[in-house]
Structures are given as C-alpha cells and as structure tokens.
Amino acid sequence: MRFQNVALESIAYALPDEVVSSSALESRLAPLYERLKLPQGRLELMTGIRERRFWSQTIKPSEASALAGKAVFEKSQFGPEAIDCVVHAAVCRDHLEPATAASVHGILGLAEHAQIFDLSNACLGFLNAMVLCASMIEQGHIKTAMIVSGEDGKPLVDHTIEELLKKDLDRKAIKPYFANLTIGSGAVAAVLCHESLLDKHAPMLMAATVKTNTDARFLCQGGTAGESALHMQTDSEELLDAGVHLAEKNWKAFKADTGWADDTANCLVCHQVGKRHQALLYERLGLDASKDFSTFPFLGNIGSASVPITLAHACEAEAIHPGDSVALLGIGSGLSSIMFALEW
C-alpha cells in the first residue's frame, strides 16, 4: 500500500500520574515468590521494564482517549469541527454498544458530519486505523481523521495477581500469566490529513505492508473475567518466535514495496514488549539496534498505544529530524504484522 498525499499532521499522548515499579508488583506477589523460590527482580531482569503507569482512579477508555485528543488539538492546526472521522483503536472499550468512538466524539465536541467507529486488532489496532484512514484520505472520501487509543492495563494486572496468589501453581503453570505483568496504561491520539491542507511541515505516510498468520491465534488470548476484571493467557516463547518470524516475512515485503534497504531508516519504532523481543527482532531483521527508540523501560506494554506513543516520545526527544526516514514495526497477537514507512 503506497500513499502520496497523507500527512501525520500531529500526534500527542496522555499518561497516568501513578507510577508502579516492577519491584512493587513483585512485592504484591511475595507469597508466590517465596513458595516457588523465585528471585526478586526477576520481572525487570527478564523484560527490561522497571516501571509502568496506571490510571489512579477509574477511567473509561473513551475518557483516556479524549485526554490524548485534547492534547493533540493543542498541537494541531485543526479544531474539532474540522475532523471528518474519529476511530477508537484500543483493545479497551467502554462497552460493546455504542462504539467507544461515540463517547470520544461527544467529549471532544466533534462535528456532526464526522464518521465514528471502533477498530480492534489487539496491539495493532492503531496501525490498522492509520492504514484505513490514510486510504480514505488518499481516495478523497475524507480530508482529516483522528485516531485515538486509551488503554487501561490495571484491571488485567490486578486480576492476574489475584489469580496467581489464590491458585496453587508451579513454575511452569505461572508462565502464561507472566506477560500480563508487563502491561501499562496510557493514551495517544493522532491527526492525519491530506497534505494540501497543511499550513506547516509534517511527516508524510509513504507506505505500509501487512502480513498475517492466524495459525498463531491461540498463542495469546484475553477477555473479561467478571465485573471490570480482565484475564489473558500467553505462550510468550512461542508467540515471540512466531511474531518475529512473521516480521521477517513482512520486512522483506516492506523493502520490496518501498525500495528501502536495511540501513535506510534513521529511526526504528517497534511494538514495546520488552528487551528480549527488541533484541531478537532487530537481530533477525538485520537492523541496527542503535537506531531503536524505546519506551518500554518506563511505560511497559500499552497495547495498541505502544507504537504511536513511542513515536510521540521520539519526536519530543528530538530523536527524529527533518529528512529522516522512520519505520514503524508493529506485531500483534492474532497474529499480524504491520510496518509503516514515514518521511519527516
């Protein structure tokens, strides 16, 4: 998929105030650690995640997304009346009906002509929405779009800790729960538009490629576990191997479609799982890991918000400069991979 006229006009995020360290989570799991003789510091050592953030009070996904939406309007040349489409692309949603995007639209006071819908694809929802909205802009169906994601990982983490403490599990049996402890919370929003509307320089979306392997759909599955609780089971080792293998295939397709080489990108942003995922991904794709920009050490894995929120942080840190090429490398359970080429 190639794009010629679509700009990433602005991007912004909102983060919870409450910071929760990996050691604090392990303290809550002290009875389990003592029974199984697990060393303290194991979580950070294995993942590289020293902390993550949680919303300190009950917040709906739409409310978190709207916080990011308000932040992006402070950077955007567009106001609420100019948005033609709003997509809520998070794993978390307010409820099944109506769309969470309806609440985001209402909170932000968007215009009545704006389309609203939710788009869900695990950790890839935001990138899927970018593909869809960019295509709509390219084809002339809309001129502007706002994509939002508000993720709340606290219910999943809290439920996981409760399950680990009440069940008589051995070391092997706790493995499917481990990935849950890497999850954090946050929100992000981006405005895409046709380049003809720009009154300032903005990054351009150049191309995107997609690969899917649904044979791996059983490796990570999550859902509800009662009132406001979530559960998830993950075969982390198999998922890592399958995800990186799929990314290898997609990177080859990406290079063929864009004409990029392994060293073309000046900045690399991949899904924020942890240090092991990062190292293996770049090794297998033959990419220079020094070009990576990461947020997982202090934000953890924020689901669909991870890639865009990391991109926003890279912009703030001035890790990306005019003229740079940027690659977004997304992998999500299901199993899917989406890679994006952007030119600054």
C-alpha positions, 0 to 999 in steps of 0.5 A: 500500500503506497500513499502520496498525499497523507500527512501525520499532521500531529500526534500527542499522548496522555499518561497516568500520574501513578507510577508502579515499579516492577519491584512493587508488583513483585512485592504484591506477589511475595507469597508466590515468590517465596513458595516457588523460590523465585528471585526478586527482580526477576520481572525487570531482569527478564523484560527490561521494564522497571516501571509502568503507569496506571490510571489512579482512579477509574477511567473509561477508555473513551475518557483516556482517549479524549485526554490524548485528543485534547492534547493533540488539538493543542498541537494541531492546526485543526479544531474539532469541527474540522475532523471528518472521522474519529476511530477508537483503536484500543483493545479497551472499550467502554462497552460493546454498544455504542462504539467507544468512538461515540463517547470520544466524539461527544467529549471532544465536541466533534462535528456532526458530519464526522464518521465514528467507529471502533477498530480492534486488532489487539496491539495493532489496532492503531496501525490498522486505523492509520492504514484505513484512514490514510486510504480514505484520505488518499481516495478523497472520501475524507480530508482529516481523521483522528485516531485515538487509543486509551488503554487501561492495563490495571484491571488485567494486572490486578486480576492476574495477581489475584489469580496467581496468589489464590491458585496453587501453581508451579513454575511452569503453570505461572508462565502464561500469566507472566506477560500480563505483568508487563502491561501499562496504561496510557493514551495517544491520539493522532491527526492525519490529513491530506497534505494540501491542507497543511499550513506547516511541515509534517511527516508524510505516510509513504507506505505500509505492508501487512502480513498475517498468520492466524495459525498463531491465534491461540498463542495469546488470548484475553477477555473479561473475567467478571465485573471490570476484571480482565484475564489473558493467557500467553505462550510468550516463547512461542508467540515471540518466535512466531511474531518475529518470524512473521516480521521477517516475512513482512520486512522483506515485503516492506523493502520490496514495496518501498525500495528501502534497504536495511540501513535506510531508516534513521529511526526504528519504532517497534511494538514495546514488549520488552528487551528480549523481543527488541533484541531478537527482532532487530537481530533477525531483521538485520537492523541496527539496534542503535537506531531503536527508540524505546519506551518500554523501560518506563511505560511497559506494554500499552497495547495498541498505544505502544507504537504511536506513543513511542513515536510521540516520545521520539519526536519530543526527544528530538530523536527524529529530524527533518529528512529522516526516514522512520519505520514503524514495526508493529506485531500483534497477537492474532497474529499480524504484522504491520510496518509503516514507512514515514518521511519527516 
